[in-house]
Amino acid sequence: MKYCDTCRSAYPNDFSTCPRDQAPLRATSDLVPGMVVRGKYEVLEKIGAGGMAAVYKVRHLAFGEIRALKVVAAKLCDDEGFLKRFRTEAVVTRRLQHPNAVRVDDLDVTEDGRPFIVMEHVQGKNLREVIRAEGAFEVARAAAIGKQVASALGAAHALGITHRDIKPDNILLTVGPDGQALAKVLDLGSRRCARDRSTWDPATRRRRRAWSWARRNTSRPSRPWGSAATTSTGAPISIRWA
């Protein structure tokens, strides 16, 4: 990506000077503070990064609202399978409007072609950080957080969305409008639309076929977990049912 330090605009990599003010552009692999993405999101700071994407705190210029922008890593821009899953997950998760789930506001691409999603920015710490700082929770507090997280996951499951990486790092704790503690489930990259088979990778397809065969050809055991099941012909088969 190319960036103009004068007008703070971003451009594709094949640009060398800014069309607005003719200033020379500089190359950057990251979004930098002050940069304006797609003419509407001003980058404030980088707040996280992983192998697949980086997250930035941004301001919507028209609304003056703070948001979180998650952009795909440059190394994955040629992975059509990943990009398709990224877009599909964003579109499906957009339908999930729940007070305990981080809201998705926008889906677009940067000037150099990297897809990004814009999400609600939650002011708070994740559950792991809070536990490390405060120690074990009282039962009532832990139960209240668990209830909120379960509510968000239940709403997601109703839409066919499975969060495959639920953990303390992906649960944000903040304060709601009513002044009460509020838990928010995040990390859209870990979610999968279970009903959209076009997003399944080859390994997932093999597992699904194997599971489907097992369900058709075995009977659920009436004995405790780990008991042997039998095939439709009565032959024993070693299988553990979830």
C-alpha positions as CSV (number, residue, x, y, z in Angstrom):
1,M,0.0,0.0,0.0
2,K,1.2,3.6,-0.7
3,Y,0.5,6.4,1.7
4,C,0.5,10.2,1.3
5,D,1.8,12.0,4.4
6,T,0.3,15.3,3.2
7,C,-3.4,14.4,2.7
8,R,-3.2,11.1,4.7
9,S,-4.8,9.2,1.8
10,A,-4.0,5.6,0.9
11,Y,-3.4,4.3,-2.6
12,P,-2.7,1.0,-4.5
13,N,0.9,-0.1,-4.8
14,D,1.3,1.0,-8.4
15,F,0.9,4.7,-7.5
16,S,4.1,6.8,-6.9
17,T,2.7,10.3,-6.4
18,C,-0.5,11.5,-4.8
19,P,-3.1,12.5,-7.4
20,R,-4.4,15.2,-5.0
21,D,-1.3,17.2,-4.1
22,Q,1.4,15.5,-6.2
23,A,3.4,14.6,-3.1
24,P,5.6,11.5,-3.2
25,L,4.0,8.4,-1.7
26,R,5.7,6.0,0.7
27,A,5.2,2.3,0.8
28,T,3.9,0.7,4.0
29,S,2.7,-2.8,4.9
30,D,0.7,-1.6,7.9
31,L,-2.0,0.9,8.3
32,V,-0.4,3.9,10.0
33,P,-1.9,6.4,12.4
34,G,-3.5,9.3,10.5
35,M,-4.1,7.2,7.4
36,V,-7.7,7.4,6.0
37,V,-8.9,4.1,4.6
38,R,-11.5,4.1,1.8
39,G,-12.1,7.8,2.5
40,K,-14.0,7.2,5.7
41,Y,-12.0,5.4,8.4
42,E,-9.1,7.3,10.1
43,V,-6.6,5.0,11.7
44,L,-5.9,5.9,15.3
45,E,-3.7,3.0,16.5
46,K,-2.9,-0.7,16.1
47,I,-4.5,-2.7,18.9
48,G,-3.7,-6.3,17.9
49,A,-2.2,-8.6,15.4
50,G,-2.1,-12.3,14.5
51,G,-1.1,-14.6,11.8
52,M,-4.2,-14.0,9.7
53,A,-5.1,-10.4,10.4
54,A,-4.4,-7.2,12.3
55,V,-6.8,-5.0,14.2
56,Y,-6.8,-1.2,14.4
57,K,-8.7,1.4,16.3
58,V,-10.3,3.8,13.8
59,R,-12.7,6.7,13.7
60,H,-15.5,6.9,11.2
61,L,-15.0,10.4,9.8
62,A,-18.7,11.1,8.9
63,F,-20.2,9.8,12.2
64,G,-17.3,10.6,14.5
65,E,-17.6,7.1,16.1
66,I,-14.8,4.8,17.2
67,R,-14.7,1.4,15.6
68,A,-12.3,-1.6,15.3
69,L,-11.1,-2.4,11.8
70,K,-9.8,-5.9,11.1
71,V,-7.7,-6.3,7.9
72,V,-6.5,-9.5,6.3
73,A,-2.7,-10.1,6.3
74,A,-1.0,-9.4,3.0
75,K,0.3,-13.0,2.8
76,L,-3.2,-14.3,2.6
77,C,-4.4,-12.1,-0.2
78,D,-3.8,-14.8,-2.8
79,D,-5.6,-17.5,-0.8
80,E,-9.0,-17.5,-2.5
81,G,-10.4,-20.1,-0.1
82,F,-9.5,-18.0,2.9
83,L,-10.8,-14.8,1.4
84,K,-14.1,-16.4,0.5
85,R,-14.5,-17.8,4.1
86,F,-13.6,-14.3,5.5
87,R,-16.3,-12.6,3.5
88,T,-18.9,-15.2,4.1
89,E,-18.3,-15.2,7.8
90,A,-18.5,-11.4,7.9
91,V,-21.8,-11.3,5.9
92,V,-23.4,-14.1,8.0
93,T,-22.2,-12.7,11.4
94,R,-23.6,-9.3,10.4
95,R,-27.0,-10.9,10.9
96,L,-26.1,-11.6,14.5
97,Q,-27.5,-8.6,16.4
98,H,-27.1,-9.6,20.0
99,P,-26.1,-7.4,23.1
100,N,-23.4,-10.0,24.1
101,A,-21.8,-10.3,20.6
102,V,-19.5,-7.8,19.0
103,R,-21.4,-6.2,16.2
104,V,-20.2,-6.1,12.5
105,D,-20.8,-2.7,10.8
106,D,-19.0,-2.9,7.4
107,L,-17.2,-5.1,4.9
108,D,-14.8,-3.6,2.3
109,V,-11.3,-3.8,0.8
110,T,-8.3,-1.5,1.4
111,E,-6.8,0.5,-1.5
112,D,-4.3,-2.3,-2.1
113,G,-7.0,-5.0,-2.2
114,R,-7.0,-6.5,1.3
115,P,-10.5,-7.3,2.7
116,F,-11.4,-5.8,6.0
117,I,-14.3,-5.8,8.4
118,V,-15.3,-2.9,10.7
119,M,-16.7,-3.9,14.1
120,E,-18.0,-2.3,17.2
121,H,-15.1,-1.1,19.4
122,V,-15.5,-2.4,22.9
123,Q,-13.7,-0.5,25.7
124,G,-12.6,-3.1,28.2
125,K,-10.3,-6.0,28.9
126,N,-10.6,-9.6,27.9
127,L,-11.6,-12.2,30.5
128,R,-8.1,-13.7,30.8
129,E,-6.6,-10.3,31.6
130,V,-9.2,-9.6,34.3
131,I,-8.7,-13.0,35.9
132,R,-4.9,-12.5,36.0
133,A,-5.4,-9.1,37.6
134,E,-8.2,-9.9,40.1
135,G,-7.9,-13.7,40.7
136,A,-10.7,-16.2,40.8
137,F,-14.3,-14.8,40.5
138,E,-17.1,-15.3,43.0
139,V,-19.6,-17.9,41.9
140,A,-22.3,-15.3,41.2
141,R,-20.1,-13.2,38.9
142,A,-18.7,-16.2,37.0
143,A,-22.3,-17.5,36.5
144,A,-23.5,-14.1,35.2
145,I,-20.6,-13.9,32.7
146,G,-21.2,-17.5,31.6
147,K,-25.0,-16.8,31.1
148,Q,-24.3,-13.9,28.8
149,V,-21.7,-15.8,26.8
150,A,-24.1,-18.7,26.4
151,S,-26.8,-16.4,25.3
152,A,-24.6,-15.0,22.5
153,L,-23.5,-18.5,21.4
154,G,-27.1,-19.7,21.4
155,A,-28.2,-16.8,19.1
156,A,-25.2,-17.6,16.8
157,H,-26.1,-21.3,16.7
158,A,-29.7,-20.4,15.7
159,L,-28.1,-18.7,12.6
160,G,-25.9,-21.7,11.9
161,I,-22.8,-20.0,13.1
162,T,-20.3,-21.9,15.3
163,H,-17.6,-20.1,17.2
164,R,-14.7,-22.6,17.0
165,D,-12.4,-20.8,19.4
166,I,-14.3,-19.7,22.5
167,K,-11.9,-18.9,25.3
168,P,-11.2,-16.1,27.8
169,D,-9.2,-14.1,25.3
170,N,-12.3,-13.9,23.1
171,I,-14.6,-12.6,25.8
172,L,-14.5,-8.9,26.5
173,L,-15.7,-7.5,29.8
174,T,-17.1,-3.9,29.7
175,V,-19.9,-1.9,31.3
176,G,-23.3,-1.7,29.6
177,P,-25.5,1.4,29.3
178,D,-27.3,0.4,32.5
179,G,-24.0,0.5,34.4
180,Q,-23.9,-3.3,34.8
181,A,-21.1,-5.7,33.8
182,L,-21.4,-6.7,30.2
183,A,-19.7,-9.6,28.4
184,K,-19.0,-9.5,24.7
185,V,-18.0,-12.4,22.5
186,L,-15.6,-11.6,19.7
187,D,-13.2,-13.0,17.1
188,L,-15.1,-13.3,13.9
189,G,-12.3,-15.1,12.2
190,S,-12.9,-18.2,14.4
191,R,-16.5,-18.5,13.5
192,R,-17.9,-20.7,10.7
193,C,-21.2,-20.7,9.0
194,A,-22.0,-24.4,9.5
195,R,-24.8,-24.4,6.9
196,D,-22.7,-22.9,4.1
197,R,-20.9,-25.9,2.7
198,S,-19.0,-23.7,0.2
199,T,-16.8,-22.4,3.1
200,W,-15.7,-25.9,4.1
201,D,-12.0,-26.8,3.4
202,P,-11.1,-30.3,2.1
203,A,-10.3,-31.6,5.6
204,T,-13.6,-30.4,7.0
205,R,-15.4,-32.1,4.1
206,R,-13.7,-35.4,4.8
207,R,-14.6,-35.2,8.5
208,R,-18.2,-34.3,7.7
209,R,-18.5,-37.3,5.3
210,A,-16.9,-39.6,7.9
211,W,-19.3,-38.4,10.6
212,S,-22.3,-38.7,8.4
213,W,-21.3,-42.3,7.5
214,A,-20.9,-43.1,11.2
215,R,-24.3,-41.7,12.1
216,R,-26.0,-43.7,9.3
217,N,-24.2,-47.0,10.1
218,T,-24.0,-47.1,13.9
219,S,-26.5,-47.1,16.7
220,R,-26.1,-44.7,19.6
221,P,-25.0,-46.7,22.6
222,S,-27.2,-46.9,25.7
223,R,-24.2,-47.6,27.9
224,P,-21.9,-44.9,29.4
225,W,-19.5,-42.6,27.5
226,G,-16.9,-44.6,25.7
227,S,-18.9,-47.8,25.3
228,A,-18.7,-49.7,22.0
229,A,-21.3,-49.0,19.4
230,T,-22.4,-51.5,16.7
231,T,-22.9,-51.3,13.0
232,S,-26.2,-51.9,11.3
233,T,-25.1,-55.6,10.9
234,G,-24.3,-56.0,14.5
235,A,-20.5,-55.9,14.2
236,P,-18.8,-54.0,17.1
237,I,-17.2,-50.6,16.3
238,S,-15.1,-48.4,18.6
239,I,-16.5,-44.9,18.6
240,R,-17.1,-42.1,21.1
241,W,-20.2,-40.0,20.7
242,A,-20.2,-36.4,21.6
